[in-house]
């Protein structure tokens, strides 16, 4: 897989995860004060997704830097 393909895949994963995380946060806001345990679990899951998003952003940045370095040679 080329660096461009990897970057494209990471960007697609980021877009999907961001959309899923937004949907989850929207669900949490509309749930009200129903099941606090379920809300807590959803918040934890959302936070874990945010950590994954941050890791994917770092990976994308490393790939883009590698792409620049290879282009400079």
C-alpha positions as CSV (number, residue, x, y, z in Angstrom):
1,X,0.0,0.0,0.0
2,X,1.4,3.4,-0.9
3,X,1.7,6.3,1.5
4,X,-1.1,8.1,-0.4
5,X,-3.4,5.0,0.0
6,X,-2.6,4.8,3.7
7,X,-3.3,8.6,4.2
8,X,-6.6,8.2,2.3
9,X,-7.6,5.2,4.5
10,X,-6.7,7.0,7.7
11,X,-8.7,10.1,6.5
12,X,-11.7,7.8,5.8
13,X,-11.4,6.2,9.2
14,X,-11.2,9.6,10.9
15,X,-14.3,10.8,9.1
16,X,-16.2,7.7,10.1
17,X,-15.1,7.8,13.7
18,X,-15.9,11.5,14.0
19,X,-19.4,11.0,12.6
20,X,-20.0,8.1,15.0
21,X,-18.7,10.1,17.9
22,X,-20.9,13.0,17.1
23,X,-23.9,10.8,16.8
24,X,-23.1,9.2,20.1
25,X,-22.7,12.6,21.8
26,X,-26.0,13.7,20.3
27,X,-27.7,10.6,21.7
28,X,-26.3,11.3,25.1
29,X,-27.6,14.8,25.1
30,X,-31.1,13.7,24.1
31,X,-31.4,10.8,26.6
32,X,-32.0,13.1,29.5
33,X,-31.8,11.7,33.0
34,X,-32.9,8.2,32.2
35,X,-30.4,5.4,32.7
36,X,-27.3,7.0,34.3
37,X,-25.3,3.7,34.0
38,X,-26.0,3.6,30.2
39,X,-25.1,7.3,29.8
40,X,-21.9,6.8,31.7
41,X,-20.9,3.8,29.5
42,X,-21.7,5.8,26.4
43,X,-19.6,8.7,27.6
44,X,-16.7,6.3,28.3
45,X,-17.0,4.8,24.8
46,X,-17.1,8.2,23.3
47,X,-14.0,9.2,25.2
48,X,-12.2,6.1,24.0
49,X,-13.2,7.0,20.4
50,X,-11.7,10.4,20.9
51,X,-8.4,8.8,22.0
52,X,-8.5,6.7,18.8
53,X,-9.2,9.7,16.7
54,X,-6.2,11.5,18.2
55,X,-4.0,8.4,17.5
56,X,-5.2,8.3,13.9
57,X,-4.5,12.0,13.5
58,X,-0.9,11.4,14.8
59,X,-0.5,8.5,12.3
60,X,-1.8,10.7,9.5
61,X,0.6,13.5,10.4
62,X,3.5,11.0,10.5
63,X,2.5,9.6,7.1
64,X,2.3,13.1,5.6
65,X,5.7,13.9,7.0
66,X,7.1,10.7,5.5
67,X,5.5,11.6,2.2
68,X,7.2,15.0,2.2
69,X,10.5,13.5,3.1
70,X,10.3,11.0,0.2
71,X,9.2,13.8,-2.2
72,X,12.3,15.8,-1.2
73,X,14.7,13.1,-2.2
